[in-house]
Structure formats: structure tokens, C-alpha cells
Amino acid sequence: MRKLNDAINRFCALHPRLGIPGLMRYIVASNAVIFVLSMFDRSGMLLQFLSMNPEAVLHGQVWRLVTYVLIPTGSDFFIILTFIFYFWLGESLERLWGSAKFTVYYVSGMLLSALSAILVYLIDGINYPLYGALYVNAALFIAYALTNPDAVVYFFFVIPIKMKWMAIFEGALYAVQVLRYASFGLWGMALMPIIAMLNLFVFFSPGLHRRVDTVRAHNRREAIQFRKAVKEQKQQRGYNHRCEVCGRTDTDFPNLQFRYCSKCSGYHCFCEDHIFNHTHHVE
């Protein structure tokens, strides 16, 4: 994943003109136009013509690999809010990444979603058409939440919720969906959200690895500093551990257990009688 992510970053840096500036403007504008036109199409043929139909694609109707993202998602009442929300997400990510990287992210998500529907048809034998960029939009949302986890949105314009909690909730829903279909033996349907949002893993897993490496390095430095401090303390004072409450040391009481409190700021040692019975040090 890391090598693939690095390759994508190099490609986008070397070919910045391949991006489509303001891509989400065109997507949202097209969604709005299709929404209006579909109101006058009582037969539903327009949406059927644009949908990602796996069986039709395998019979040569390749335009469906792209056109299904033009179909708006969401209910009629919230459709305008949906347009505004995903326009804001797309514009924010494009400003952060640049047009080329955002275009690669969106287009790869679009093609992966189409591929997931085709796999469902090939594995489970279910012709599962896609009407709208459901997984593409979900990948946009989770990408923004990973980039700005503490950003706040107001649910129903009243309840403030951080993006990270909404992303965790949405991820949990997809996990339940995967487990549910897997329990029924529908492996294509179970793999669908995983394949459809694989671009999310490609773009963000290297960052998660770097965070884990940073935490491990920090903990390693803390452990080295701790051992060094204990060694210096023994050389200067003649003991390794001393309870800050009763003053007993491991030299005077070799059978006594000593622990360092994880809730105190800094390194503070206590004997087994006072490790759970002391006032915590707070900076």
C-alpha cells in the first residue's frame, strides 16, 4: 500500500495538469440537472440508462462505468443539503491535495465501485445496479474525517458532532453489512464495500503506519529515558525505587513491590500499599 501510495503521489506531482480543477462542481451540477430531469421522467428510463448495471456493462454498455455517479443520492427533502455537503467535502480535499490527486482519488473510487458491482454479478450471480455514487461519497466523507477528525458538523442544524465519530459510525455500519452478507454466503456482496472503498486504504494506510511508527519511537525513547533515570537514581541514592508516600525503598525492603503510576504526570513511584491510594500528580 505504501509503495502504491508513493507512486500515486509521484505521478500526481509530475502530472499536475491531468487533474480536473473544480471536479466536484461538475459532479454536483450534473447531479442537480439529472435530479430535475428525472422529475419529468415518469418511466425512470433516464436513471436506468445512466445506472451502473453490471450485466449491461459486460454486454458493451461501458458508459455506465462513469455515468452512474451523475445520479443524485439522498432523499428529495435533503437533496439540496446533500449537494452542498459533498461539494464542500470535495472542494476541501481538492484544496488540501491539489486537483491531480483529488481527481485520481475520485476517479479511482468511481471505477472501484463499478468493479465491486461487477464482482457481485460474477461471484454471487446478482445483477446489482448502482444508482449514484454511494460508496464514492462515503470514501470522500471518511477521507475528510481522517484529515480533519475534530471538524464539527451540526446534525439537523442543532446537534454538534465531530467528523471522526460520524466516520466511525459509518465504518461500523459497513462492517456490519460485510459480516451480514458473509453469514449468508454472499461473498460478492460482502466484498462490495471493501473493494469499492479500496482507494481509501491506499491513500491513508501509509499515514496510519507512520503514526504507529511515531508512537512506537516515542514509547521507545520514553522507556530508554526511564531506565536511564532509574540507573542514575540508584547510583546517586543507593536504591532503585522509593515510595513517595511512605518513603520505603527497595533497598530497605527488598520483598516490597513498587509500581509507577500511569495516571500521574511524570515518573512517580509508589509501593504496593499506596499505588492505588495516593493523590495523583497533575501538571
C-alpha positions in Angstrom: 0.0 0.0 0.0 2.8 2.4 0.9 4.6 1.9 -2.4 1.4 2.3 -4.3 0.6 5.5 -2.4 4.1 6.8 -3.1 3.7 6.0 -6.8 0.4 7.9 -6.9 1.9 10.9 -5.2 4.9 11.0 -7.6 2.5 10.6 -10.6 0.3 13.5 -9.4 3.4 15.7 -8.7 4.8 15.0 -12.2 1.4 15.4 -14.0 -0.5 18.2 -12.2 -2.4 19.1 -15.4 -4.1 15.8 -15.5 -6.4 16.9 -12.7 -9.8 18.4 -13.3 -9.9 21.7 -11.3 -13.3 22.0 -9.6 -14.3 18.4 -10.3 -16.9 18.4 -7.5 -18.6 21.4 -9.1 -19.2 19.5 -12.3 -20.3 16.4 -10.4 -22.8 18.3 -8.1 -24.0 20.4 -11.1 -24.7 17.2 -13.1 -26.4 15.7 -10.1 -28.7 18.7 -9.9 -29.5 18.6 -13.6 -30.3 14.9 -13.5 -32.4 15.3 -10.5 -34.5 17.9 -12.2 -34.8 15.9 -15.4 -35.7 12.8 -13.5 -38.7 14.6 -12.0 -40.2 14.8 -15.5 -39.2 11.2 -16.4 -42.1 9.1 -15.1 -40.8 6.0 -16.7 -37.5 6.1 -15.0 -35.6 5.3 -18.2 -33.1 8.1 -17.7 -31.8 6.8 -14.4 -31.8 3.2 -15.8 -29.8 4.4 -18.8 -27.2 6.1 -16.6 -27.0 3.5 -13.8 -24.1 1.1 -13.3 -25.7 -2.1 -14.5 -23.1 -4.9 -14.4 -24.8 -7.2 -16.9 -25.2 -4.3 -19.3 -21.6 -3.3 -18.9 -20.4 -6.8 -19.7 -22.5 -6.6 -22.9 -20.7 -3.5 -24.1 -22.5 -0.5 -22.4 -19.3 0.8 -21.0 -20.6 4.4 -20.4 -22.3 3.1 -17.3 -18.8 2.9 -15.6 -18.9 6.7 -15.4 -22.4 8.0 -15.8 -23.8 6.4 -12.6 -22.0 9.0 -10.5 -24.2 11.6 -12.1 -27.3 10.2 -10.5 -28.0 12.1 -7.2 -28.2 10.2 -4.0 -30.3 11.1 -1.0 -34.0 11.8 -0.4 -35.9 14.6 -2.1 -36.2 16.6 1.1 -32.4 16.6 1.9 -31.2 16.6 -1.7 -30.0 20.2 -1.6 -28.2 19.7 1.7 -26.6 16.6 0.2 -25.3 18.6 -2.8 -23.9 21.3 -0.5 -22.3 18.9 1.8 -20.4 16.8 -0.8 -19.5 19.9 -2.7 -17.9 21.2 0.5 -16.1 17.9 1.1 -14.7 17.7 -2.4 -13.6 21.3 -2.6 -11.9 21.0 0.8 -10.0 17.8 -0.2 -9.0 19.3 -3.5 -7.6 22.4 -1.8 -5.6 20.2 0.5 -4.3 17.6 -2.0 -4.4 19.5 -5.3 -6.5 18.9 -8.4 -4.5 16.0 -9.7 -4.5 13.9 -6.5 -8.2 14.6 -5.8 -9.1 13.6 -9.4 -7.2 10.3 -9.0 -8.9 9.7 -5.7 -12.4 10.4 -7.1 -12.0 8.5 -10.4 -10.3 5.5 -8.7 -13.2 5.4 -6.3 -15.7 5.6 -9.2 -14.0 2.7 -11.1 -13.6 0.6 -7.9 -17.3 1.0 -7.1 -18.2 -0.2 -10.6 -15.8 -3.1 -10.3 -17.4 -4.1 -7.0 -20.8 -4.3 -8.7 -19.3 -6.4 -11.5 -17.7 -8.8 -8.9 -21.1 -9.2 -7.2 -22.5 -10.3 -10.6 -19.7 -12.7 -11.3 -19.4 -14.2 -7.8 -23.0 -14.2 -6.5 -24.8 -14.1 -9.8 -26.7 -11.0 -8.6 -27.2 -8.1 -11.1 -26.9 -5.3 -8.6 -27.1 -1.9 -10.3 -25.7 1.2 -8.8 -27.8 4.4 -8.8 -25.5 7.2 -7.6 -22.0 7.4 -6.1 -22.9 6.0 -2.7 -19.5 4.4 -2.0 -17.6 7.2 -3.7 -19.3 9.7 -1.5 -18.7 7.6 1.6 -15.0 7.4 0.7 -14.9 11.2 0.4 -16.6 11.6 3.7 -14.2 9.2 5.6 -11.2 10.8 3.8 -12.2 14.2 5.1 -12.8 12.8 8.6 -9.4 11.2 8.6 -7.8 14.5 7.5 -9.9 16.7 9.9 -11.1 14.4 12.7 -12.1 17.2 15.0 -14.1 19.2 12.5 -17.7 19.7 13.7 -20.9 19.4 11.7 -24.3 20.2 13.1 -26.7 17.3 12.8 -30.2 18.8 12.0 -28.5 22.2 12.4 -28.6 21.8 16.2 -26.5 18.8 17.4 -22.7 19.3 17.1 -20.9 16.1 16.1 -17.2 15.7 15.3 -16.5 14.2 12.0 -14.4 11.3 13.5 -17.4 10.0 15.4 -19.6 10.1 12.3 -16.9 8.3 10.3 -16.6 5.6 13.0 -20.3 5.1 13.0 -20.4 4.8 9.2 -17.5 2.4 9.2 -19.3 0.3 11.8 -22.4 0.1 9.6 -20.3 -1.1 6.6 -18.6 -3.7 8.9 -22.0 -5.0 9.9 -23.0 -5.1 6.3 -19.9 -7.1 5.4 -20.5 -9.6 8.2 -24.2 -9.9 7.4 -23.7 -10.8 3.8 -20.7 -13.1 4.7 -23.0 -15.0 7.1 -25.4 -15.6 4.2 -22.6 -16.8 1.9 -22.9 -13.8 -0.4 -19.2 -13.2 -0.7 -19.5 -10.8 -3.6 -21.9 -8.6 -1.6 -19.6 -8.9 1.4 -16.6 -7.7 -0.6 -18.5 -4.9 -2.3 -17.9 -2.0 0.2 -14.3 -3.2 0.7 -13.5 -3.2 -3.0 -15.5 0.0 -3.6 -13.5 2.0 -1.0 -10.1 0.4 -1.6 -8.8 3.8 -2.6 -9.4 4.9 0.9 -7.0 2.2 2.2 -4.4 3.0 -0.5 -4.4 6.8 0.2 -4.5 6.6 4.0 -2.9 3.4 5.3 0.7 4.7 4.9 -0.3 7.6 7.1 -1.6 5.3 9.7 1.6 3.2 9.6 3.6 6.4 10.1 1.6 7.3 13.1 2.1 3.9 14.6 5.8 4.1 13.9 5.9 7.6 15.6 4.1 6.3 18.7 6.4 3.3 18.9 9.5 5.5 18.6 8.2 7.9 21.2 7.5 5.0 23.6 10.9 3.6 22.9 12.5 6.9 23.8 10.4 7.1 27.0 11.5 3.7 28.0 15.2 4.5 27.5 14.9 7.7 29.4 13.0 5.9 32.2 15.7 3.2 32.5 18.4 5.9 32.5 16.7 7.8 35.2 16.4 4.7 37.4 20.0 3.8 36.9 21.2 7.3 37.8 18.9 7.3 40.8 20.4 4.1 42.1 24.0 5.4 41.6 23.2 8.7 43.5 20.9 7.5 46.2 21.6 3.8 46.6 18.1 2.4 45.6 16.0 1.9 42.5 12.6 2.7 43.8 11.2 4.8 46.6 7.6 5.2 47.6 6.6 8.9 47.5 4.0 8.4 50.3 5.8 6.3 53.0 9.4 6.7 51.9 10.2 3.0 51.9 12.8 1.8 49.3 13.5 -1.4 47.5 17.0 -1.5 49.2 15.5 -1.4 52.7 12.5 -3.6 51.8 13.6 -6.0 49.0 10.4 -8.0 49.1 8.1 -5.0 48.7 6.6 -4.4 45.3 6.9 -0.9 43.7 5.0 0.5 40.8 4.9 3.7 38.8 1.5 5.4 38.5 0.3 5.8 34.9 -2.2 8.5 35.9 0.4 10.8 37.3 2.3 13.3 35.2 6.0 12.3 35.0 7.6 9.3 36.9 6.2 8.9 40.4 6.8 5.6 42.3 4.6 4.1 45.0 4.8 0.9 47.0 2.1 -1.8 46.7 0.3 -0.3 49.7 0.0 3.2 48.1 -0.1 2.6 44.3 -3.9 2.8 44.5 -4.1 5.1 47.5 -2.4 8.4 46.7 -3.0 11.8 45.3 -2.2 12.0 41.6 0.4 14.5 40.4 -1.0 16.7 37.7 0.9 19.3 35.7 
